[in-house]
Amino acid sequence: MSLVDTSMPTDNEKSTPRKNAAGDFAPQLSTLSVHAGENRQKPGDSITDPIFCASTYTFANTQSVIDYIEQDQAREEYGRYGNPGERVVERKLAALEGGEEAVLFSSGMAAIVGLLMSKLNSGDEVIFFDECYHRSREFCTKHLSRFGVVTRQVPTGDYEAMAAAITPQTKLLVSESPTNPHLSCIDLERFTDLARRNGVETLIDATLATPFNLRPIAAGVDYVLHSATKYLGGHNDLLAGVVVGSTENMESVRNLRGIMGAVNGPQNVYLLSRGLKTFELRMQRHNENGQLVAEFLEEHPRVERVYYPGLSSHPYHEVAKQWMHGYGGLITFLLKDADWRETARVVDSVRIPRIAPSLGGVESLIEQPLVMSYYQCTPEERQQFGIPDNMIRLACGIENADDLIADLAQALDCAND
């Protein structure tokens, strides 16, 4: 049985078996999370896929090497080009995203670097919505520029500005959805239509949404990127990244990864495979916690503003409702009439979330973007990036929502004393 589906399958929508366009059984997301990409019977008759701790793979004789090359056999040769366990995880991720092929990398940054390096040449141009991850922008503006690639940035959600920035040299339009930390959401129809009309490819970094909440490929996006370190791995215990797209488009990405060597170790692959088994269950709780905590914060007198797409007050709420199944566990909020020290006191007063970067794990994390990511920037640069002194970013884990709310309430009260 092939466990592949390209629609938006969620267990809490239907309880009856689903079928695809061909009338075949189409498993829902939690079933894909557990079984997609795996052989029913595995080596050693184990229910879990084994960990292949091998840097190289042997051949029976010279003819078997020739057969491997001439017949393009589906087996491994050398660890930099692949690992049997990695192939399983890639098939699972492709199925979850509704794409044909996934290529796994050693981190999310390695994934976007690998994609851009494989698709852009000297003289090409790439256009970003300006709320994209600052390290992604930095790679383009400081490093790809050294090889003659031009990066243009336009205001997030301004499709007219993006259209005006497109030239005959433009090869790729890039955005996150939602963005980090403002959680702006992209109208995928407008984004992809703009690209099609100009013969340009598209990339969406959907790390904050995950395949549970957003399906960019179904909307016509060419490449979907995830930092699998976050929600996909889900346990704050690994680094990984993935790009998903068509088999044809991903061939050059896989070939360059083999040259770059940005691969995962076998134990890391195993951790990601295990984390994905509970992906849908975790996302349901992340979505629930995010919504409840955001609603609490919006009503709190010490909070000036809450950025969360599930709130009607968010400027991209209607876009999020159109494209997203849920809104995730990440919340950004501003404290009322607080400087950076008062803001830090709130962060220091929580008892459940840990102070740390990242998001998407079972443990809640909290940070002050000014300190964690933008401390060495000038005030002018922070203003440009939309990072005020009173901003807090909270990544809700899967703890009890009432406990998280009670903890935030005491932290806001303590810091006010």
C-alpha positions as CSV (number, residue, x, y, z in Angstrom):
1,M,0.0,0.0,0.0
2,S,1.4,3.4,-1.0
3,L,0.7,5.9,1.7
4,V,0.8,9.1,-0.3
5,D,-1.8,11.9,-0.3
6,T,-1.6,15.5,-1.7
7,S,-4.7,17.0,-0.1
8,M,-5.2,18.5,3.5
9,P,-5.8,15.3,5.5
10,T,-6.7,15.8,9.2
11,D,-8.1,13.2,11.5
12,N,-10.4,15.6,13.3
13,E,-12.3,16.5,10.1
14,K,-13.5,13.1,9.1
15,S,-13.7,9.7,10.7
16,T,-14.4,7.7,7.6
17,P,-11.7,6.4,5.3
18,R,-10.8,8.9,2.5
19,K,-10.1,8.2,-1.1
20,N,-8.0,10.1,-3.6
21,A,-9.0,11.0,-7.2
22,A,-8.2,7.6,-8.5
23,G,-10.5,6.0,-5.9
24,D,-7.6,4.5,-3.9
25,F,-7.4,4.6,-0.1
26,A,-6.0,7.9,1.0
27,P,-4.7,7.9,4.5
28,Q,-5.0,10.9,6.7
29,L,-2.2,12.9,8.3
30,S,-1.6,10.9,11.5
31,T,-1.5,7.7,9.5
32,L,1.0,9.2,7.1
33,S,3.0,10.4,10.1
34,V,3.3,6.9,11.4
35,H,3.6,4.8,8.2
36,A,4.4,6.8,5.1
37,G,7.7,6.1,3.4
38,E,8.2,2.8,5.3
39,N,8.3,-0.7,4.1
40,R,5.8,-2.9,5.8
41,Q,8.4,-5.5,6.6
42,K,11.7,-4.2,7.7
43,P,15.2,-5.6,8.1
44,G,15.4,-8.0,11.1
45,D,11.6,-8.0,11.2
46,S,11.7,-4.9,13.4
47,I,8.7,-2.7,13.7
48,T,11.0,0.4,13.6
49,D,13.5,1.2,10.8
50,P,17.0,0.3,11.8
51,I,19.8,2.8,12.3
52,F,22.4,2.4,9.5
53,C,25.7,3.4,11.1
54,A,27.7,3.1,7.9
55,S,29.9,5.6,6.1
56,T,30.3,3.4,3.0
57,Y,28.4,0.6,1.4
58,T,29.9,-2.5,-0.1
59,F,29.5,-4.2,-3.5
60,A,29.6,-8.0,-4.1
61,N,31.9,-7.6,-7.1
62,T,33.0,-5.3,-9.9
63,Q,29.9,-6.1,-12.0
64,S,27.6,-5.1,-9.2
65,V,29.3,-1.6,-9.2
66,I,28.8,-1.4,-13.0
67,D,25.1,-2.5,-12.6
68,Y,24.6,0.1,-9.9
69,I,25.9,2.9,-12.1
70,E,24.4,1.8,-15.4
71,Q,21.0,0.8,-14.0
72,D,20.7,3.7,-11.5
73,Q,19.9,1.1,-8.8
74,A,18.1,2.3,-5.6
75,R,20.9,1.5,-3.1
76,E,23.5,3.4,-1.3
77,E,27.2,3.9,-2.2
78,Y,28.7,6.4,0.2
79,G,27.3,8.1,3.2
80,R,27.6,11.6,1.8
81,Y,25.1,10.7,-0.9
82,G,22.5,9.0,1.3
83,N,21.5,6.6,4.0
84,P,18.7,4.0,3.9
85,G,17.1,5.5,7.0
86,E,17.3,9.0,5.5
87,R,15.5,7.7,2.4
88,V,12.6,6.6,4.6
89,V,12.3,9.9,6.3
90,E,12.5,11.8,3.0
91,R,9.6,9.7,1.6
92,K,7.6,10.4,4.8
93,L,8.2,14.1,4.6
94,A,7.3,14.2,0.9
95,A,4.0,12.4,1.7
96,L,3.2,14.7,4.6
97,E,3.8,17.8,2.4
98,G,2.0,16.4,-0.6
99,G,5.1,16.7,-2.8
100,E,6.9,14.2,-5.1
101,E,10.3,14.3,-3.4
102,A,12.0,15.6,-0.3
103,V,15.7,16.2,0.2
104,L,16.9,16.2,3.8
105,F,19.7,18.4,5.0
106,S,21.7,18.8,8.2
107,S,19.8,22.0,9.2
108,G,17.2,24.4,8.0
109,M,19.9,26.9,6.9
110,A,21.7,24.1,5.1
111,A,18.5,23.4,3.2
112,I,17.9,26.9,2.0
113,V,21.6,27.4,1.2
114,G,21.5,24.1,-0.8
115,L,18.4,25.1,-2.7
116,L,19.5,28.6,-3.5
117,M,23.0,27.5,-4.6
118,S,21.5,24.8,-6.9
119,K,19.0,27.2,-8.5
120,L,20.8,30.6,-8.9
121,N,23.7,31.6,-11.1
122,S,25.7,34.8,-11.5
123,G,23.4,37.6,-12.8
124,D,20.2,36.0,-11.4
125,E,18.0,37.8,-9.0
126,V,15.9,36.6,-6.0
127,I,13.2,38.6,-4.3
128,F,12.3,38.2,-0.6
129,F,9.4,39.5,1.4
130,D,11.3,41.4,4.0
131,E,10.1,39.6,7.2
132,C,12.0,36.4,6.2
133,Y,14.4,34.9,8.6
134,H,17.4,37.3,9.0
135,R,20.0,34.6,8.4
136,S,18.4,33.6,5.1
137,R,18.5,37.2,4.0
138,E,22.0,37.5,5.3
139,F,23.2,34.6,3.2
140,C,21.8,36.2,0.1
141,T,22.9,39.8,0.7
142,K,26.4,39.0,2.1
143,H,27.4,35.8,0.5
144,L,25.4,35.1,-2.7
145,S,26.1,38.7,-3.7
146,R,29.8,37.8,-3.9
147,F,29.0,35.4,-6.7
148,G,26.9,37.9,-8.7
149,V,23.4,37.1,-7.4
150,V,21.2,40.1,-6.7
151,T,18.8,40.1,-3.8
152,R,15.8,42.4,-3.6
153,Q,13.6,42.9,-0.6
154,V,10.0,44.2,-0.7
155,P,7.5,44.8,2.2
156,T,5.8,41.6,3.3
157,G,2.4,41.1,1.7
158,D,3.0,43.9,-0.9
159,Y,2.4,42.0,-4.1
160,E,2.4,45.1,-6.2
161,A,5.9,46.0,-4.9
162,M,7.0,42.4,-5.6
163,A,5.6,42.6,-9.1
164,A,7.4,45.9,-9.7
165,A,10.7,44.3,-8.5
166,I,10.6,41.4,-11.0
167,T,13.0,41.7,-13.9
168,P,14.0,39.3,-16.7
169,Q,16.8,38.1,-14.4
170,T,14.5,37.2,-11.5
171,K,14.5,33.4,-10.9
172,L,12.9,33.0,-7.5
173,L,10.3,34.6,-5.2
174,V,10.8,33.8,-1.5
175,S,8.7,34.1,1.6
176,E,7.9,32.6,4.9
177,S,4.3,31.9,5.9
178,P,3.7,32.7,8.7
179,T,6.8,34.9,9.2
180,N,8.9,35.1,12.3
181,P,8.3,36.9,14.6
182,H,5.4,38.9,13.3
183,L,3.4,35.9,12.0
184,S,2.4,37.6,8.8
185,C,0.7,35.2,6.4
186,I,1.0,35.0,2.6
187,D,-1.9,34.8,0.1
188,L,-0.6,31.8,-1.7
189,E,-2.9,32.3,-4.7
190,R,-1.6,35.8,-5.3
191,F,2.0,34.7,-4.7
192,T,2.0,31.8,-7.1
193,D,-0.1,33.7,-9.7
194,L,2.4,36.5,-9.7
195,A,5.2,34.0,-10.2
196,R,3.5,32.1,-13.0
197,R,2.7,35.3,-15.0
198,N,6.4,36.1,-14.9
199,G,7.9,32.7,-15.4
200,V,9.5,32.7,-11.9
201,E,9.7,29.9,-9.4
202,T,8.5,30.2,-5.8
203,L,9.7,29.1,-2.4
204,I,7.7,29.1,0.9
205,D,9.5,28.5,4.2
206,A,6.5,26.9,6.0
207,T,8.4,26.0,9.2
208,L,6.0,27.8,11.5
209,A,2.9,26.4,9.7
210,T,4.0,22.8,9.1
211,P,2.2,20.5,6.7
212,F,-0.6,20.2,9.4
213,N,-1.6,23.8,9.0
214,L,-0.5,24.8,5.5
215,R,-0.2,23.1,2.1
216,P,1.9,25.3,-0.2
217,I,2.5,22.7,-2.9
218,A,-1.3,22.1,-3.3
219,A,-1.5,25.9,-3.9
220,G,1.1,25.7,-6.7
221,V,4.3,26.7,-4.8
222,D,7.4,25.1,-6.4
223,Y,9.5,24.5,-3.3
224,V,8.5,24.2,0.4
225,L,11.2,24.4,3.1
226,H,11.1,23.4,6.7
227,S,13.6,23.6,9.6
228,A,12.8,20.1,10.7
229,T,14.6,21.1,13.9
230,K,11.3,22.7,15.0
231,Y,7.8,21.1,14.8
232,L,8.7,18.2,12.6
233,G,11.4,16.8,15.0
234,G,9.3,18.2,17.8
235,H,11.6,17.4,20.8
236,N,14.3,20.0,20.8
237,D,16.9,17.3,20.3
238,L,18.0,17.5,16.7
239,L,19.0,19.7,13.8
240,A,17.6,19.1,10.3
241,G,16.2,20.8,7.3
242,V,14.2,19.6,4.3
243,V,13.2,20.9,0.9
244,V,10.1,19.4,-0.9
245,G,9.2,19.7,-4.5
246,S,8.8,17.9,-7.8
247,T,11.2,15.0,-8.6
248,E,12.5,17.0,-11.6
249,N,13.1,20.1,-9.6
250,M,14.8,18.3,-6.7
251,E,17.4,16.4,-8.8
252,S,19.8,19.3,-8.8
253,V,19.2,20.0,-5.1
254,R,20.1,16.4,-4.2
255,N,23.1,16.4,-6.5
256,L,24.5,19.5,-4.9
257,R,23.9,18.2,-1.4
258,G,26.1,15.2,-2.2
259,I,28.8,17.6,-3.2
260,M,28.3,20.0,-0.2
261,G,28.1,17.1,2.3
262,A,25.3,18.8,4.3
263,V,23.9,15.4,5.4
264,N,22.5,14.2,8.7
265,G,24.0,11.4,10.8
266,P,22.2,8.2,11.2
267,Q,21.2,8.8,14.8
268,N,19.8,12.2,13.9
269,V,17.7,10.6,11.1
270,Y,16.4,8.1,13.6
271,L,15.4,10.9,16.0
272,L,13.5,12.7,13.3
273,S,11.8,9.6,12.2
274,R,10.6,8.9,15.7
275,G,9.5,12.5,16.3
276,L,7.4,12.4,13.1
277,K,5.3,9.5,14.5
278,T,3.5,11.9,16.8
279,F,3.5,14.9,14.5
280,E,-0.2,15.4,14.2
281,L,-1.0,14.8,17.8
282,R,1.6,17.4,18.8
283,M,0.4,19.9,16.3
284,Q,-3.1,19.7,17.6
285,R,-1.9,20.6,21.1
286,H,0.4,23.3,19.8
287,N,-2.5,24.9,17.9
288,E,-4.8,24.6,21.0
289,N,-2.2,26.1,23.3
290,G,-1.3,28.9,20.9
291,Q,-4.9,30.0,20.5
292,L,-5.8,29.9,24.2
293,V,-2.6,31.7,25.3
294,A,-2.9,34.3,22.6
295,E,-6.5,35.1,23.7
296,F,-5.4,35.4,27.3
297,L,-2.6,37.7,26.4
298,E,-4.8,39.9,24.3
299,E,-7.1,40.6,27.2
300,H,-4.3,41.2,29.8
301,P,-3.9,44.9,30.8
302,R,-0.1,44.7,30.7
303,V,0.0,43.6,27.1
304,E,0.0,46.3,24.3
305,R,-0.4,44.0,21.3
306,V,-0.4,40.3,20.4
307,Y,0.8,38.9,17.0
308,Y,-1.0,35.7,16.4
309,P,-2.9,34.8,13.1
310,G,-5.7,33.1,15.0
311,L,-6.8,36.4,16.5
312,S,-9.2,38.6,14.6
313,S,-7.0,41.6,15.5
314,H,-4.1,40.2,13.5
315,P,-3.7,42.1,10.2
316,Y,-3.4,38.8,8.3
317,H,-6.2,37.0,10.1
318,E,-8.4,36.7,7.1
319,V,-5.6,35.4,4.9
320,A,-4.7,32.9,7.6
321,K,-8.3,31.7,7.8
322,Q,-8.3,31.1,4.1
323,W,-5.1,29.1,3.9
324,M,-4.4,27.6,7.3
325,H,-6.0,24.7,9.2
326,G,-4.6,26.1,12.5
327,Y,-2.2,28.7,13.7
328,G,0.6,27.0,15.6
329,G,2.2,27.6,19.0
330,L,4.3,30.7,18.3
331,I,3.0,34.0,19.8
332,T,4.7,37.4,19.8
333,F,3.5,40.1,22.1
334,L,4.5,43.6,23.2
335,L,4.4,44.8,26.8
336,K,2.6,48.1,27.5
337,D,4.8,51.0,28.4
338,A,7.8,48.8,29.1
339,D,11.5,49.3,28.3
340,W,13.8,46.4,27.6
341,R,14.7,45.8,31.3
342,E,11.0,45.6,32.3
343,T,10.4,43.2,29.4
344,A,13.4,41.1,30.6
345,R,11.8,40.8,34.0
346,V,8.7,39.2,32.6
347,V,10.9,36.7,30.6
348,D,12.9,36.0,33.8
349,S,9.8,35.5,35.9
350,V,8.1,32.6,34.0
351,R,8.5,29.2,35.6
352,I,7.5,26.8,32.8
353,P,9.0,28.1,29.5
354,R,12.8,27.9,29.3
355,I,14.7,31.0,28.0
356,A,16.1,29.8,24.6
357,P,15.9,30.3,20.9
358,S,14.0,28.0,18.6
359,L,10.4,26.7,18.7
360,G,8.2,23.7,17.9
361,G,9.4,21.3,20.7
362,V,7.3,19.8,23.4
363,E,8.8,22.2,25.9
364,S,7.7,25.9,25.9
365,L,10.4,28.4,25.1
366,I,10.5,32.1,25.7
367,E,12.8,34.9,24.5
368,Q,13.3,38.6,24.1
369,P,14.2,39.1,20.4
370,L,16.1,42.2,21.2
371,V,18.5,40.2,23.3
372,M,18.4,36.8,21.8
373,S,18.7,37.6,18.0
374,Y,19.2,41.4,17.6
375,Y,21.4,42.4,20.5
376,Q,24.3,43.4,18.3
377,C,22.1,45.4,15.9
378,T,21.8,49.2,16.0
379,P,18.5,50.7,17.2
380,E,18.0,51.8,13.5
381,E,18.4,48.2,12.3
382,R,16.1,46.8,15.0
383,Q,13.5,49.4,13.9
384,Q,13.9,48.4,10.3
385,F,13.3,44.7,11.2
386,G,10.4,45.6,13.5
387,I,12.0,44.5,16.7
388,P,11.0,46.9,19.6
389,D,12.5,46.8,23.1
390,N,9.2,45.5,24.6
391,M,8.8,42.5,22.3
392,I,8.5,38.9,23.7
393,R,8.4,35.7,21.6
394,L,6.7,32.7,23.3
395,A,6.8,29.3,21.6
396,C,4.1,27.2,23.3
397,G,4.9,23.6,23.9
398,I,2.5,20.8,24.6
399,E,2.1,21.5,28.4
400,N,-1.4,22.1,29.8
401,A,-2.7,25.4,28.5
402,D,-4.2,26.4,31.9
403,D,-0.7,26.0,33.5
404,L,0.9,28.1,30.8
405,I,-1.7,30.8,31.3
406,A,-1.4,30.8,35.1
407,D,2.4,31.0,34.7
408,L,2.3,34.0,32.4
409,A,-0.3,35.7,34.7
410,Q,2.1,35.4,37.7
411,A,5.1,36.5,35.6
412,L,3.2,39.6,34.4
413,D,2.1,40.4,37.9
414,C,5.6,39.8,39.4
415,A,7.3,42.0,36.9
416,N,4.8,44.7,37.7
417,D,5.6,44.8,41.4
